Amino acid sequence: MAPMDEQQERRGGGRPRRWPRPWADDWADDEPRTAPWPWRSTLLLTVLVLAGSTVAAHAQQGERAALDPFARVLLVVACGLLLWRRRHPVAVVFSTAVTAAVYLGAGYPYGPVFLTVAVACFAAVVAGHRRAAWTALGILCAVHLLVAHWLYRWLPPAGDAPASFAQEIVVTGWVVAIVAVAELARARREQWARDRAERAQAARRRADEERLRIARELHDVLAHSLAVINVQAGVGLALLDSDPDQARTALTTIKSASKEALGEVRQVLDTLRAPGAAPRAPAPGLDRLPELVEQAARAGLTVEVLGERPRLSPGTDLAAFRIVQEALTNVVRHSGSRHARVHLERAGTVVRLRVDDDGPATGADAGGSGNGLAGMRERAAALGGTIEAGPRPDGGFRVLAELPAEKREDR
């Protein structure tokens, strides 16, 4: 058997999953190994450090040791290490600090060599390795204090005097400035990362909501139309020989229902092909309730509408129509009753829809997806409403929906 990582890579076609290591700390060098090499900035920095150190050596001639080949090697090594600052920031910040400490202990002139430590510290802090950067700076400062106030007696150049406290204040100021700038850059980078993650999450949420909306629309359209087609196909088959005229009527109903379903499905698909484009036809609402009653009648279901159609916002009107449509579809599919009642009522800011049938349930498999009630609840919940569905005490089945008369964003 292949190792688990190899099996995952074969099945998923990607890199094996890396499990988190609870023992990893801030010093762990977890930066991606595919970060680009900073050739240009490193080369420019190398030229700047070498040239600046030469100028500093002339300015400090007689006070510090002259730049010999070993000093120039140290400067080139300190700059060259910065090539790895994006891939191995922890190792680079400690290496540059040690190189600068050796340079300082050898008595070479103060100068741009400390710029390499500053750049390495900045890269480490931005990458999230703050403790490593601070520790490296602390080591370098401790070495500087030892050399400048105690070890200078035994280290080159000969006759060197202890450093003044004014110089220590300048060094401390530079260290604080480096840490402050690095921390500010790290905070800005983390804020940008959080903003990108929030935008990506919002985009995924909008995509999920749109996918659910389209799934509900397709389910409601196809479930109702296919239920009518299924019933009429059964009628046509049963009466094909004994009553051809009635069978012809059933086929006409099938043609009408399938044409309407194709039209609504095409409208949904057109929206997918051209996101943001206005639909060619207005969204259905309770004004199409007579068409729904007529379709149910062709499927053999008599629907009685009680109450006046309330004036609703477009979103609520669409949800109300789809809920009634799905409820009648369930009656056609699952109920032995051939009579249903739709009650419409508006009370203040709430509209109530009630669909009743007298049952009993047929218990037959109607071939549905089983998502009808879930889809109705999702529609109601999206508007801040509720759905109750279940058997009635006196037999039959009831669907009761309470919806806000206006969508929440329209108020």
Secondary structure, DSSP 8 states (H G I E B T S, - for coil): ---HHHHHHHHHSS-------TT--TT---S-TT----HHHHHHHHHHHHHHHHHHHHHTBTTB----HHHHHHHHHHHHGGGGTTT-HHHHHHHHHHHHHHHHHTT---STHHHHHHHHHHHHHHTT-HHHHHHHHHHHHHHHHHHHHTGGGTSSSTT-----HHHHHHHHHHHHHHHHHHHHHHHHHHHHHHHHHHHHHHHHHHHHHHHHHHHHHHHHHHHHHHHHHHHHHHHHHHHTTT-HHHHHHHHHHHHHHHHHHHHHHHHHHHHHHSTT---SS----GGGHHHHHHHHHHTT-EEEEES------HHHHHHHHHHHHHHHHHHHHHBS-SEEEEEEEEETTEEEEEEEE---B--------S-HHHHHHHHHHHHT-EEEEEE-TTSSEEEEEEEESS-GGG-
